[in-house]
Amino acid sequence: METENGEYGRQERIALVAIVVVASLTVASLLVAFSYYCYIRNKLSKRLKNHSSKSPFVFSSENQLSLFVKFAASVWLLENEKN
């Protein structure tokens, strides 16, 4: 009876470690995606500042949100393709 409890406890630990590893990778992926988003946004901001105000590439906050949602969705899809 003790071996069954010991085996069950071992399986619980393995499952817990697997869950923690997957959660850690997910958080790391989100941090990478967010930092890349900030990098791209910074580059676009600098580019827009260098152009005149008559530039056709003027982004509103709604447009930026739309771009971020599309970017986040593409990152999520890429992560799910790996699994």
Secondary structure by P-SEA (a helix, b strand, c coil): caaaaaaaaaaaaaaaaaaaaaaaaaaaaaaaaaaaaaaaaaaaaaaaaaccccccccccaaaaaaaaaaaaaaaaaaaaaac
